[in-house]
Amino acid sequence: MSGALSLPARRTPPGVFVALVLTLAIGWLVVTLDGGRLFSLPTTVSLLHVAAGLGLVAVGQTLVVVGGSLDLSVAYVVSLSTLVAAETMAGDDGALLPAIGLTLAVSATIGLVNGLLVTTARINPFIATVGVGLLLKGYLDNGYDGPAGKTAPALVQGLGYQRIGPVPLSFLLLLAVAAAAWFMLARTRFGHHLIAVGGDPELARLSGVRSNRVLVTAHVLCALCAGLAGVYLASRLGAGAPRVGTEGLYDLESIAAVVLGGTALAGGRGGVAGTVGGVLLLASVDAVFNQLEVDVFFKQVIRGVIIVAAVAVHARRAMRKAS
């Protein structure tokens, strides 16, 4: 069997973690000079909550990007998931597990549709997932004017606000999901096949890999992660929110975290640990800017500069290795 199938997930480049440490150090200095406290308990808890929501989506996005695909419907899946969860729970703790099960089932179905459009219908992942996202957007815009449903109190108190010291349970959930995804990529046949498909689909096919099945599975897993993020956000908000996914820019931000973490957009290289580093980097930038009360427009400009710089660095490294 070809060596392409035995490739492990690429080791996480240290660059994103170096950037994270530098961002926190410089941010702490600037915030301190401005009279604030970057590492106060409220700021730390808020940073980890932000990282938890984005991180769950980004971990799933990593899987499809490693496989050479993409999912731009995740923001709408997140929004829909908050509504399915909250409306099914209707404030009843007894409906908690059925609601989570239904939410994940709906999310998995959307991922399955995305995967089949990309593999069976041979539609470009960008077009396919944008199209599915627009269908979901139409449903959300026509069906909801604002928040709906009521999240079960047990979920709000637990996943939404419970923490161990300064670490929210939601962030521990992110770490658990990330660890499972890392193990899947690095230690399972599916992970090796996914990397092979992302690196060279034709070689993977000739080596006996069922490329379509692998990519469909990756899309389903991506949508499940988005659905899980929706359940978490429903626990934070106490209700379903039809625009929380798009307002949070979870589609573009998740891709940004994946790129910052060193995963190649062309597929075949990358890792979940780097994605978590990218998520923490984006959350740290947010925390610093919030402490400094930076204008929202300027904040987005800086985020764009960071992402472009990261892509440029990875492109230069790839060119050097190629030469």
PASEBA-1860 file (N, C-alpha, C; in nm, 3 decimals):
! residues 323
1> MSGALSLP> 0.085/-0.120/0.000/0.000/0.000/0.000/0.088/0.124/0.000 ~ 0.042/0.227/-0.062/0.122/0.347/-0.077/0.155/0.411/0.055 ~ 0.274/0.477/0.060/0.316/0.548/0.180/0.228/0.665/0.212 ~ 0.150/0.709/0.113/0.062/0.823/0.138/-0.039/0.792/0.246 ~ -0.071/0.663/0.265/-0.172/0.627/0.361/-0.117/0.616/0.502 ~ 0.013/0.619/0.517/0.071/0.605/0.650/0.119/0.738/0.707 ~ 0.084/0.847/0.638/0.128/0.977/0.685/0.058/1.014/0.814 ~ 0.130/1.052/0.920/0.066/1.100/1.040/0.028/1.245/1.023
9> ARRTPPGV> -0.060/1.291/1.111/-0.094/1.433/1.107/0.032/1.514/1.133 ~ 0.053/1.618/1.057/0.175/1.697/1.066/0.189/1.758/1.205 ~ 0.311/1.756/1.257/0.334/1.815/1.388/0.299/1.963/1.387 ~ 0.243/2.006/1.497/0.200/2.144/1.507/0.318/2.238/1.499 ~ 0.315/2.333/1.407/0.423/2.430/1.402/0.421/2.517/1.526 ~ 0.538/2.543/1.586/0.541/2.621/1.710/0.505/2.767/1.689 ~ 0.502/2.813/1.566/0.480/2.955/1.539/0.355/3.011/1.602 ~ 0.243/2.938/1.597/0.118/2.992/1.650/0.125/3.007/1.802
17> FVALVLTL> 0.197/2.918/1.868/0.208/2.928/2.013/0.307/3.037/2.054 ~ 0.410/3.056/1.974/0.500/3.168/1.997/0.424/3.299/1.981 ~ 0.342/3.307/1.874/0.261/3.427/1.851/0.162/3.449/1.965 ~ 0.107/3.339/2.019/0.013/3.349/2.130/0.081/3.407/2.254 ~ 0.200/3.355/2.287/0.273/3.404/2.404/0.310/3.551/2.386 ~ 0.359/3.587/2.267/0.396/3.726/2.241/0.274/3.818/2.249 ~ 0.162/3.771/2.195/0.038/3.852/2.200/-0.005/3.877/2.343 ~ -0.001/3.773/2.425/-0.041/3.788/2.565/0.056/3.878/2.641
25> AIGWLVVT> 0.187/3.863/2.613/0.287/3.945/2.683/0.274/4.092/2.645 ~ 0.267/4.118/2.516/0.254/4.257/2.470/0.119/4.314/2.513 ~ 0.014/4.233/2.501/-0.118/4.278/2.542/-0.123/4.312/2.690 ~ -0.061/4.226/2.773/-0.057/4.253/2.918/0.013/4.385/2.946 ~ 0.125/4.410/2.877/0.200/4.534/2.898/0.118/4.656/2.858 ~ 0.055/4.650/2.741/-0.023/4.764/2.692/-0.144/4.789/2.781 ~ -0.214/4.683/2.819/-0.333/4.697/2.903/-0.295/4.750/3.041 ~ -0.182/4.703/3.094/-0.136/4.751/3.225/-0.102/4.899/3.220
33> LDGGRLFS> -0.033/4.941/3.115/0.000/5.083/3.100/-0.126/5.168/3.084 ~ -0.231/5.106/3.031/-0.358/5.178/3.013/-0.442/5.178/3.141 ~ -0.391/5.109/3.245/-0.461/5.107/3.373/-0.556/4.990/3.391 ~ -0.552/4.890/3.301/-0.641/4.776/3.311/-0.570/4.651/3.361 ~ -0.642/4.539/3.366/-0.586/4.410/3.410/-0.628/4.302/3.310 ~ -0.532/4.256/3.232/-0.563/4.158/3.128/-0.590/4.020/3.187 ~ -0.518/3.984/3.293/-0.529/3.850/3.348/-0.615/3.844/3.473 ~ -0.712/3.932/3.482/-0.808/3.923/3.592/-0.898/3.802/3.570
41> LPTTVSLL> -0.963/3.755/3.676/-1.048/3.637/3.665/-1.160/3.656/3.563 ~ -1.235/3.767/3.565/-1.343/3.785/3.466/-1.292/3.783/3.322 ~ -1.176/3.847/3.298/-1.122/3.852/3.162/-1.077/3.714/3.116 ~ -1.013/3.639/3.205/-0.967/3.505/3.171/-1.084/3.412/3.140 ~ -1.186/3.417/3.226/-1.304/3.333/3.204/-1.372/3.369/3.073 ~ -1.385/3.499/3.045/-1.446/3.543/2.920/-1.366/3.496/2.799 ~ -1.233/3.507/2.808/-1.147/3.462/2.697/-1.167/3.314/2.667 ~ -1.175/3.233/2.772/-1.190/3.089/2.753/-1.330/3.054/2.702
49> HVAAGLGL> -1.431/3.131/2.742/-1.565/3.108/2.688/-1.569/3.137/2.538 ~ -1.506/3.247/2.498/-1.499/3.282/2.355/-1.426/3.172/2.278 ~ -1.315/3.126/2.337/-1.237/3.020/2.271/-1.315/2.890/2.259 ~ -1.401/2.861/2.358/-1.476/2.736/2.355/-1.572/2.731/2.237 ~ -1.650/2.836/2.218/-1.745/2.838/2.108/-1.679/2.831/1.972 ~ -1.581/2.919/1.951/-1.510/2.920/1.823/-1.430/2.792/1.804 ~ -1.371/2.743/1.912/-1.286/2.625/1.902/-1.360/2.501/1.858 ~ -1.481/2.482/1.909/-1.559/2.365/1.869/-1.585/2.366/1.718
57> VAVGQTLV> -1.618/2.482/1.665/-1.642/2.493/1.521/-1.511/2.473/1.444 ~ -1.402/2.532/1.494/-1.274/2.526/1.424/-1.215/2.386/1.420 ~ -1.237/2.308/1.526/-1.188/2.169/1.525/-1.255/2.091/1.411 ~ -1.385/2.107/1.397/-1.455/2.041/1.286/-1.408/2.092/1.151 ~ -1.386/2.223/1.143/-1.338/2.282/1.018/-1.201/2.226/0.980 ~ -1.118/2.199/1.080/-0.986/2.142/1.054/-0.997/2.010/0.979 ~ -1.092/1.928/1.018/-1.107/1.795/0.955/-1.137/1.806/0.807 ~ -1.230/1.897/0.770/-1.264/1.907/0.628/-1.153/1.974/0.549
65> VVGGSLDL> -1.085/2.071/0.611/-0.977/2.139/0.539/-0.859/2.044/0.517 ~ -0.826/1.964/0.616/-0.719/1.864/0.599/-0.753/1.770/0.484 ~ -0.882/1.741/0.467/-0.925/1.654/0.357/-0.937/1.725/0.224 ~ -0.897/1.852/0.218/-0.901/1.926/0.092/-1.036/1.986/0.061 ~ -1.124/1.995/0.160/-1.256/2.052/0.140/-1.271/2.178/0.224 ~ -1.396/2.219/0.247/-1.424/2.344/0.318/-1.571/2.342/0.358 ~ -1.606/2.413/0.466/-1.748/2.422/0.504/-1.781/2.564/0.547 ~ -1.853/2.634/0.461/-1.893/2.772/0.491/-2.038/2.781/0.539
73> SVAYVVSL> -2.096/2.667/0.571/-2.233/2.668/0.624/-2.236/2.659/0.775 ~ -2.119/2.648/0.838/-2.114/2.621/0.983/-2.181/2.730/1.066 ~ -2.172/2.856/1.022/-2.233/2.964/1.100/-2.384/2.945/1.110 ~ -2.446/2.901/1.001/-2.591/2.879/1.000/-2.628/2.751/1.074 ~ -2.539/2.653/1.070/-2.562/2.531/1.148/-2.560/2.564/1.297 ~ -2.468/2.650/1.337/-2.462/2.693/1.477/-2.592/2.761/1.519 ~ -2.639/2.855/1.437/-2.763/2.927/1.469/-2.881/2.832/1.478 ~ -2.895/2.745/1.378/-3.005/2.650/1.376/-2.999/2.558/1.497
81> STLVAAET> -2.879/2.517/1.535/-2.863/2.424/1.647/-2.908/2.487/1.778 ~ -2.882/2.616/1.798/-2.928/2.681/1.921/-3.081/2.677/1.928 ~ -3.145/2.695/1.814/-3.291/2.697/1.810/-3.350/2.558/1.832 ~ -3.293/2.458/1.764/-3.342/2.321/1.781/-3.328/2.278/1.927 ~ -3.213/2.309/1.987/-3.188/2.270/2.126/-3.284/2.341/2.222 ~ -3.293/2.473/2.208/-3.373/2.552/2.303/-3.522/2.523/2.288 ~ -3.569/2.510/2.165/-3.713/2.486/2.145/-3.752/2.345/2.188 ~ -3.663/2.250/2.171/-3.693/2.113/2.214/-3.690/2.102/2.367
89> MAGDDGAL> -3.596/2.170/2.430/-3.589/2.168/2.576/-3.708/2.240/2.639 ~ -3.741/2.356/2.585/-3.853/2.436/2.636/-3.844/2.456/2.787 ~ -3.722/2.473/2.837/-3.702/2.498/2.979/-3.716/2.377/3.068 ~ -3.724/2.257/3.011/-3.746/2.134/3.088/-3.617/2.053/3.094 ~ -3.567/2.030/3.215/-3.445/1.951/3.230/-3.464/1.808/3.180 ~ -3.588/1.758/3.187/-3.613/1.622/3.141/-3.596/1.605/2.991 ~ -3.604/1.715/2.917/-3.589/1.710/2.771/-3.446/1.739/2.727 ~ -3.355/1.747/2.822/-3.218/1.786/2.791/-3.150/1.690/2.693
97> LPAIGLTL> -3.146/1.563/2.728/-3.077/1.465/2.643/-3.145/1.447/2.508 ~ -3.279/1.434/2.502/-3.343/1.426/2.371/-3.315/1.548/2.284 ~ -3.310/1.666/2.345/-3.284/1.788/2.269/-3.143/1.788/2.212 ~ -3.046/1.747/2.291/-2.908/1.741/2.242/-2.897/1.637/2.131 ~ -2.963/1.522/2.150/-2.961/1.419/2.047/-3.022/1.466/1.917 ~ -3.136/1.535/1.926/-3.202/1.586/1.805/-3.116/1.692/1.737 ~ -3.055/1.778/1.817/-2.969/1.883/1.761/-2.852/1.824/1.684 ~ -2.788/1.725/1.742/-2.674/1.662/1.675/-2.719/1.584/1.551
105> AVSATIGL> -2.839/1.525/1.556/-2.891/1.452/1.440/-2.918/1.548/1.325 ~ -2.977/1.664/1.355/-3.002/1.764/1.251/-2.871/1.814/1.193 ~ -2.774/1.839/1.279/-2.643/1.887/1.233/-2.575/1.783/1.144 ~ -2.579/1.657/1.186/-2.517/1.550/1.107/-2.583/1.538/0.971 ~ -2.714/1.557/0.965/-2.785/1.549/0.837/-2.738/1.659/0.743 ~ -2.720/1.780/0.797/-2.670/1.890/0.714/-2.529/1.858/0.665 ~ -2.446/1.803/0.752/-2.311/1.764/0.711/-2.313/1.657/0.604 ~ -2.407/1.564/0.616/-2.420/1.459/0.515/-2.457/1.518/0.380
113> VNGLLVTT> -2.550/1.613/0.381/-2.588/1.680/0.255/-2.468/1.752/0.194 ~ -2.394/1.825/0.277/-2.273/1.892/0.227/-2.176/1.792/0.165 ~ -2.153/1.683/0.236/-2.058/1.583/0.187/-2.100/1.520/0.057 ~ -2.229/1.491/0.044/-2.278/1.430/-0.080/-2.273/1.528/-0.196 ~ -2.300/1.655/-0.170/-2.291/1.755/-0.277/-2.148/1.768/-0.327 ~ -2.053/1.760/-0.234/-1.912/1.775/-0.272/-1.860/1.651/-0.343 ~ -1.899/1.533/-0.296/-1.842/1.409/-0.350/-1.924/1.350/-0.464 ~ -2.052/1.327/-0.441/-2.137/1.262/-0.542/-2.176/1.356/-0.655
121> ARINPFIA> -2.217/1.479/-0.617/-2.258/1.577/-0.719/-2.139/1.650/-0.779 ~ -2.021/1.632/-0.720/-1.898/1.694/-0.771/-1.906/1.847/-0.775 ~ -1.971/1.906/-0.676/-1.980/2.052/-0.668/-1.864/2.103/-0.584 ~ -1.806/2.213/-0.625/-1.696/2.274/-0.550/-1.740/2.297/-0.405 ~ -1.655/2.261/-0.308/-1.694/2.276/-0.166/-1.738/2.417/-0.129 ~ -1.673/2.517/-0.185/-1.710/2.656/-0.156/-1.855/2.680/-0.199 ~ -1.887/2.643/-0.323/-2.022/2.666/-0.376/-2.124/2.581/-0.303 ~ -2.092/2.454/-0.281/-2.187/2.362/-0.218/-2.224/2.408/-0.077
129> TVGVGLLL> -2.124/2.440/0.004/-2.153/2.476/0.143/-2.212/2.616/0.156 ~ -2.173/2.706/0.067/-2.238/2.838/0.066/-2.385/2.822/0.029 ~ -2.413/2.737/-0.070/-2.551/2.713/-0.110/-2.635/2.656/0.003 ~ -2.581/2.555/0.073/-2.653/2.499/0.187/-2.671/2.604/0.296 ~ -2.568/2.685/0.317/-2.578/2.792/0.416/-2.687/2.891/0.382 ~ -2.700/2.925/0.256/-2.805/3.020/0.214/-2.944/2.960/0.232 ~ -2.956/2.829/0.208/-3.085/2.763/0.233/-3.122/2.773/0.382 ~ -3.026/2.748/0.467/-3.050/2.759/0.611/-3.080/2.903/0.650
137> KGYLDNGY> -3.010/2.997/0.589/-3.033/3.138/0.617/-3.176/3.178/0.583 ~ -3.224/3.129/0.468/-3.361/3.159/0.428/-3.461/3.106/0.529 ~ -3.438/2.985/0.577/-3.528/2.928/0.678/-3.524/3.009/0.807 ~ -3.405/3.046/0.851/-3.392/3.121/0.976/-3.453/3.260/0.965 ~ -3.430/3.327/0.852/-3.483/3.463/0.834/-3.635/3.463/0.826 ~ -3.691/3.364/0.760/-3.837/3.360/0.744/-3.909/3.304/0.867 ~ -3.841/3.219/0.942/-3.906/3.153/1.054/-3.890/3.221/1.189 ~ -3.790/3.309/1.200/-3.761/3.367/1.331/-3.729/3.516/1.321
145> DGPAGKTA> -3.789/3.593/1.411/-3.759/3.736/1.420/-3.663/3.766/1.534 ~ -3.648/3.671/1.622/-3.561/3.692/1.739/-3.543/3.563/1.816 ~ -3.496/3.571/1.939/-3.474/3.451/2.020/-3.600/3.368/2.035 ~ -3.581/3.235/2.046/-3.694/3.143/2.058/-3.655/3.027/2.149 ~ -3.755/2.969/2.215/-3.730/2.855/2.302/-3.668/2.897/2.434 ~ -3.644/2.798/2.519/-3.582/2.822/2.648/-3.493/2.704/2.683 ~ -3.366/2.732/2.709/-3.270/2.627/2.740/-3.297/2.569/2.878 ~ -3.276/2.440/2.894/-3.295/2.373/3.022/-3.202/2.434/3.127
153> PALVQGLG> -3.254/2.466/3.246/-3.171/2.527/3.351/-3.046/2.447/3.383 ~ -3.054/2.314/3.381/-2.938/2.231/3.413/-2.824/2.255/3.314 ~ -2.857/2.275/3.186/-2.756/2.300/3.085/-2.696/2.439/3.103 ~ -2.780/2.536/3.134/-2.732/2.673/3.156/-2.635/2.676/3.273 ~ -2.674/2.615/3.384/-2.590/2.616/3.503/-2.463/2.535/3.485 ~ -2.473/2.427/3.408/-2.357/2.340/3.389/-2.264/2.388/3.279 ~ -2.301/2.358/3.156/-2.215/2.391/3.042/-2.202/2.541/3.022 ~ -2.308/2.615/3.052/-2.306/2.759/3.025/-2.219/2.839/3.119
161> YQRIGPVP> -2.224/2.808/3.251/-2.158/2.896/3.347/-2.073/2.825/3.452 ~ -2.082/2.694/3.463/-2.002/2.623/3.562/-1.855/2.624/3.522 ~ -1.768/2.635/3.620/-1.625/2.631/3.590/-1.549/2.566/3.704 ~ -1.429/2.521/3.673/-1.337/2.466/3.772/-1.224/2.566/3.786 ~ -1.224/2.642/3.894/-1.131/2.753/3.906/-1.164/2.856/3.800 ~ -1.064/2.898/3.723/-1.093/2.993/3.615/-1.132/2.928/3.483 ~ -1.134/2.795/3.480/-1.156/2.722/3.354/-1.302/2.679/3.342 ~ -1.376/2.732/3.245/-1.517/2.692/3.225/-1.526/2.547/3.179
169> LSFLLLLA> -1.637/2.482/3.212/-1.659/2.345/3.164/-1.661/2.341/3.012 ~ -1.710/2.449/2.951/-1.716/2.452/2.804/-1.577/2.443/2.742 ~ -1.477/2.502/2.808/-1.342/2.494/2.754/-1.286/2.354/2.772 ~ -1.321/2.288/2.882/-1.280/2.149/2.900/-1.345/2.060/2.794 ~ -1.471/2.094/2.758/-1.537/2.021/2.649/-1.460/2.039/2.518 ~ -1.416/2.162/2.491/-1.336/2.188/2.371/-1.210/2.103/2.371 ~ -1.141/2.098/2.485/-1.017/2.020/2.493/-1.045/1.872/2.469 ~ -1.157/1.823/2.520/-1.192/1.682/2.500/-1.221/1.654/2.352
177> VAAAAWFM> -1.296/1.742/2.287/-1.327/1.725/2.145/-1.200/1.735/2.061 ~ -1.114/1.831/2.096/-0.988/1.848/2.023/-0.899/1.726/2.039 ~ -0.894/1.670/2.160/-0.812/1.550/2.184/-0.864/1.432/2.102 ~ -0.996/1.418/2.096/-1.055/1.310/2.017/-1.023/1.328/1.869 ~ -1.032/1.452/1.819/-1.002/1.479/1.678/-0.854/1.456/1.649 ~ -0.768/1.496/1.743/-0.624/1.471/1.725/-0.596/1.322/1.714 ~ -0.655/1.246/1.806/-0.635/1.101/1.803/-0.685/1.043/1.672 ~ -0.799/1.093/1.625/-0.856/1.043/1.501/-0.763/1.067/1.382
185> LARTRFGH> -0.704/1.188/1.378/-0.615/1.220/1.267/-0.481/1.146/1.275 ~ -0.429/1.134/1.396/-0.294/1.083/1.411/-0.285/0.932/1.431 ~ -0.392/0.869/1.479/-0.379/0.730/1.521/-0.479/0.634/1.456 ~ -0.566/0.684/1.371/-0.666/0.594/1.313/-0.651/0.586/1.161 ~ -0.706/0.480/1.105/-0.703/0.462/0.960/-0.779/0.575/0.891 ~ -0.892/0.614/0.950/-0.969/0.723/0.891/-0.885/0.850/0.880 ~ -0.810/0.882/0.986/-0.727/1.002/0.984/-0.621/0.996/0.877 ~ -0.556/0.882/0.865/-0.453/0.866/0.762/-0.513/0.876/0.621
193> HLIAVGGD> -0.631/0.818/0.604/-0.698/0.826/0.474/-0.739/0.969/0.443 ~ -0.786/1.043/0.545/-0.828/1.181/0.524/-0.710/1.268/0.480 ~ -0.596/1.248/0.545/-0.476/1.323/0.508/-0.432/1.286/0.366 ~ -0.442/1.158/0.333/-0.404/1.112/0.199/-0.494/1.173/0.093 ~ -0.625/1.177/0.119/-0.720/1.235/0.024/-0.693/1.383/0.006 ~ -0.662/1.453/0.114/-0.632/1.596/0.104/-0.502/1.623/0.032 ~ -0.403/1.533/0.048/-0.273/1.553/-0.015/-0.274/1.523/-0.163 ~ -0.334/1.412/-0.202/-0.338/1.372/-0.343/-0.457/1.278/-0.362
201> PELARLSG> -0.573/1.331/-0.399/-0.694/1.247/-0.412/-0.678/1.131/-0.509 ~ -0.608/1.154/-0.620/-0.594/1.049/-0.720/-0.505/0.936/-0.668 ~ -0.394/0.973/-0.602/-0.306/0.871/-0.544/-0.380/0.794/-0.435 ~ -0.458/0.864/-0.356/-0.535/0.797/-0.251/-0.634/0.698/-0.313 ~ -0.699/0.737/-0.421/-0.795/0.649/-0.488/-0.726/0.526/-0.542 ~ -0.611/0.545/-0.606/-0.538/0.432/-0.661/-0.485/0.340/-0.551 ~ -0.469/0.395/-0.431/-0.421/0.314/-0.318/-0.534/0.240/-0.249 ~ -0.655/0.257/-0.299/-0.768/0.184/-0.243/-0.850/0.259/-0.141
209> VRSNRVLV> -0.822/0.387/-0.123/-0.899/0.468/-0.027/-1.034/0.506/-0.088 ~ -1.140/0.487/-0.013/-1.272/0.530/-0.059/-1.287/0.678/-0.028 ~ -1.239/0.759/-0.120/-1.228/0.903/-0.097/-1.362/0.967/-0.065 ~ -1.465/0.929/-0.137/-1.597/0.989/-0.114/-1.646/0.964/0.028 ~ -1.633/0.840/0.072/-1.678/0.807/0.207/-1.599/0.886/0.312 ~ -1.470/0.900/0.291/-1.385/0.973/0.386/-1.427/1.119/0.395 ~ -1.449/1.183/0.278/-1.486/1.324/0.278/-1.626/1.346/0.335 ~ -1.718/1.258/0.304/-1.853/1.271/0.360/-1.847/1.261/0.512
217> TAHVLCAL> -1.768/1.166/0.563/-1.753/1.151/0.708/-1.694/1.277/0.769 ~ -1.596/1.336/0.703/-1.534/1.459/0.754/-1.637/1.572/0.762 ~ -1.722/1.583/0.660/-1.825/1.688/0.661/-1.929/1.663/0.771 ~ -1.964/1.539/0.793/-2.058/1.507/0.901/-1.997/1.544/1.036 ~ -1.871/1.510/1.056/-1.804/1.542/1.182/-1.793/1.693/1.201 ~ -1.766/1.765/1.093/-1.759/1.911/1.099/-1.893/1.970/1.143 ~ -2.001/1.922/1.084/-2.133/1.972/1.120/-2.170/1.934/1.264 ~ -2.128/1.816/1.309/-2.152/1.776/1.447/-2.083/1.870/1.544
225> CAGLAGVY> -1.961/1.909/1.512/-1.890/2.005/1.597/-1.962/2.140/1.601 ~ -2.013/2.184/1.485/-2.090/2.308/1.481/-2.218/2.295/1.562 ~ -2.282/2.178/1.555/-2.402/2.155/1.634/-2.373/2.157/1.783 ~ -2.260/2.100/1.821/-2.219/2.102/1.962/-2.193/2.246/2.008 ~ -2.132/2.326/1.921/-2.111/2.466/1.953/-2.245/2.538/1.970 ~ -2.345/2.500/1.889/-2.477/2.558/1.903/-2.541/2.525/2.037 ~ -2.525/2.401/2.082/-2.577/2.360/2.213/-2.510/2.444/2.322 ~ -2.380/2.461/2.311/-2.308/2.542/2.410/-2.358/2.686/2.411
233> LASRLGAG> -2.376/2.746/2.293/-2.422/2.885/2.287/-2.565/2.898/2.339 ~ -2.647/2.797/2.317/-2.782/2.798/2.374/-2.776/2.798/2.526 ~ -2.677/2.727/2.582/-2.662/2.725/2.727/-2.616/2.860/2.780 ~ -2.540/2.933/2.702/-2.494/3.066/2.743/-2.604/3.170/2.730 ~ -2.682/3.159/2.624/-2.783/3.261/2.596/-2.916/3.232/2.666 ~ -2.940/3.108/2.701/-3.066/3.072/2.764/-3.180/3.053/2.666 ~ -3.152/3.068/2.539/-3.255/3.055/2.435/-3.186/3.033/2.301 ~ -3.266/3.001/2.200/-3.212/2.988/2.065/-3.198/3.125/2.001
241> APRVGTEG> -3.093/3.143/1.922/-3.067/3.272/1.859/-3.044/3.251/1.710 ~ -3.132/3.299/1.624/-3.123/3.270/1.480/-3.006/3.336/1.408 ~ -2.939/3.429/1.472/-2.829/3.498/1.404/-2.697/3.494/1.482 ~ -2.692/3.413/1.585/-2.571/3.410/1.667/-2.451/3.358/1.589 ~ -2.474/3.264/1.498/-2.363/3.208/1.421/-2.303/3.307/1.323 ~ -2.390/3.379/1.251/-2.340/3.475/1.153/-2.283/3.599/1.220 ~ -2.347/3.643/1.328/-2.295/3.760/1.400/-2.160/3.730/1.464 ~ -2.139/3.604/1.502/-2.011/3.564/1.558/-1.907/3.532/1.452
249> LYDLESIA> -1.946/3.539/1.324/-1.854/3.512/1.212/-1.786/3.375/1.227 ~ -1.863/3.275/1.269/-1.802/3.145/1.296/-1.751/3.077/1.170 ~ -1.803/3.112/1.054/-1.752/3.050/0.932/-1.611/3.100/0.900 ~ -1.597/3.232/0.890/-1.466/3.289/0.855/-1.366/3.277/0.970 ~ -1.414/3.296/1.093/-1.323/3.289/1.208/-1.268/3.147/1.226 ~ -1.350/3.047/1.200/-1.302/2.909/1.215/-1.194/2.879/1.111 ~ -1.215/2.927/0.989/-1.113/2.907/0.885/-0.986/2.983/0.921 ~ -1.002/3.103/0.977/-0.885/3.181/1.018/-0.805/3.107/1.125
257> AVVLGGTA> -0.875/3.048/1.222/-0.806/2.973/1.327/-0.733/2.852/1.269 ~ -0.795/2.786/1.173/-0.733/2.669/1.108/-0.604/2.711/1.036 ~ -0.611/2.822/0.963/-0.495/2.870/0.889/-0.385/2.916/0.984 ~ -0.422/2.990/1.089/-0.324/3.035/1.187/-0.255/2.917/1.254 ~ -0.328/2.806/1.267/-0.271/2.688/1.329/-0.179/2.607/1.240 ~ -0.165/2.648/1.115/-0.070/2.583/1.026/-0.127/2.480/0.932 ~ -0.260/2.463/0.930/-0.320/2.369/0.836/-0.325/2.430/0.697 ~ -0.283/2.353/0.598/-0.280/2.402/0.460/-0.421/2.401/0.402
265> LAGGRGGV> -0.464/2.514/0.345/-0.597/2.521/0.285/-0.611/2.426/0.166 ~ -0.499/2.389/0.106/-0.503/2.294/-0.006/-0.526/2.151/0.041 ~ -0.513/2.128/0.173/-0.537/1.996/0.227/-0.410/1.913/0.239 ~ -0.421/1.803/0.314/-0.310/1.710/0.323/-0.213/1.736/0.435 ~ -0.218/1.852/0.497/-0.127/1.887/0.606/-0.203/1.969/0.710 ~ -0.175/1.940/0.835/-0.238/2.019/0.940/-0.262/1.938/1.065 ~ -0.311/2.004/1.167/-0.336/1.937/1.293/-0.430/2.016/1.381 ~ -0.494/1.946/1.473/-0.593/2.008/1.560/-0.526/2.093/1.669
273> AGTVGGVL> -0.411/2.052/1.717/-0.345/2.128/1.822/-0.314/2.270/1.775 ~ -0.267/2.283/1.651/-0.240/2.415/1.597/-0.366/2.498/1.586 ~ -0.477/2.433/1.551/-0.605/2.505/1.542/-0.645/2.561/1.678 ~ -0.629/2.481/1.784/-0.660/2.530/1.919/-0.571/2.650/1.953 ~ -0.445/2.644/1.912/-0.357/2.759/1.931/-0.407/2.881/1.856 ~ -0.454/2.860/1.732/-0.509/2.971/1.654/-0.633/3.030/1.718 ~ -0.717/2.945/1.774/-0.838/2.991/1.843/-0.801/3.076/1.964 ~ -0.705/3.028/2.042/-0.662/3.103/2.161/-0.598/3.236/2.121
281> LLASVDAV> -0.527/3.236/2.009/-0.467/3.360/1.961/-0.575/3.462/1.926 ~ -0.676/3.421/1.851/-0.784/3.512/1.814/-0.861/3.559/1.938 ~ -0.885/3.468/2.033/-0.956/3.505/2.156/-0.873/3.602/2.239 ~ -0.741/3.585/2.238/-0.654/3.674/2.314/-0.653/3.814/2.254 ~ -0.649/3.821/2.122/-0.655/3.951/2.055/-0.786/4.022/2.091 ~ -0.895/3.946/2.091/-1.025/4.002/2.129/-1.022/4.056/2.271 ~ -0.963/3.977/2.363/-0.959/4.017/2.503/-0.878/4.146/2.522 ~ -0.765/4.155/2.453/-0.682/4.276/2.463/-0.757/4.396/2.409
289> FNQLEVDV> -0.819/4.380/2.293/-0.892/4.492/2.231/-1.012/4.534/2.316 ~ -1.079/4.437/2.377/-1.192/4.471/2.463/-1.146/4.551/2.585 ~ -1.032/4.513/2.640/-0.979/4.587/2.754/-0.941/4.730/2.716 ~ -0.892/4.745/2.594/-0.851/4.878/2.546/-0.966/4.955/2.484 ~ -1.083/4.889/2.474/-1.202/4.950/2.413/-1.173/5.000/2.271 ~ -1.109/4.912/2.195/-1.073/4.944/2.057/-1.197/4.940/1.969 ~ -1.202/5.027/1.870/-1.313/5.033/1.776/-1.328/4.899/1.703 ~ -1.453/4.856/1.683/-1.480/4.726/1.621/-1.419/4.717/1.482
297> FFKQVIRG> -1.429/4.824/1.403/-1.373/4.822/1.268/-1.222/4.802/1.272 ~ -1.155/4.873/1.360/-1.009/4.860/1.370/-0.972/4.719/1.416 ~ -1.054/4.662/1.505/-1.030/4.526/1.552/-1.031/4.427/1.435 ~ -1.128/4.441/1.345/-1.137/4.350/1.232/-1.020/4.370/1.135 ~ -0.974/4.496/1.122/-0.858/4.524/1.037/-0.736/4.451/1.090 ~ -0.713/4.458/1.220/-0.597/4.392/1.280/-0.608/4.240/1.263 ~ -0.728/4.187/1.281/-0.748/4.043/1.261/-0.711/4.005/1.118 ~ -0.754/4.085/1.021/-0.723/4.058/0.882/-0.574/4.059/0.856
305> VIIVAAVA> -0.505/4.156/0.915/-0.359/4.165/0.898/-0.291/4.041/0.955 ~ -0.336/3.996/1.073/-0.278/3.877/1.136/-0.295/3.755/1.047 ~ -0.414/3.738/0.992/-0.442/3.621/0.909/-0.361/3.625/0.780 ~ -0.356/3.742/0.714/-0.279/3.755/0.590/-0.132/3.727/0.617 ~ -0.080/3.780/0.727/0.061/3.758/0.762/0.088/3.610/0.785 ~ -0.005/3.542/0.854/0.013/3.399/0.881/0.015/3.318/0.751 ~ -0.078/3.349/0.661/-0.083/3.279/0.532/0.045/3.304/0.452 ~ 0.093/3.428/0.456/0.216/3.462/0.383/0.336/3.384/0.436
313> VHARRAMR> 0.345/3.372/0.570/0.455/3.297/0.630/0.449/3.150/0.590 ~ 0.330/3.091/0.595/0.317/2.950/0.557/0.347/2.931/0.409 ~ 0.309/3.026/0.325/0.335/3.015/0.182/0.486/3.019/0.155 ~ 0.557/3.106/0.225/0.702/3.115/0.207/0.770/2.987/0.252 ~ 0.721/2.931/0.363/0.780/2.805/0.410/0.759/2.693/0.308 ~ 0.640/2.689/0.251/0.608/2.586/0.152/0.697/2.601/0.028 ~ 0.720/2.725/-0.015/0.805/2.750/-0.130/0.949/2.708/-0.104 ~ 0.996/2.735/0.018/1.133/2.696/0.053/1.149/2.545/0.053
321> KAS> 1.049/2.476/0.108/1.057/2.329/0.111/1.052/2.271/-0.031 ~ 0.968/2.334/-0.115/0.955/2.286/-0.252/1.085/2.305/-0.331 ~ 1.156/2.412/-0.299/1.280/2.439/-0.372/1.398/2.363/-0.312
END
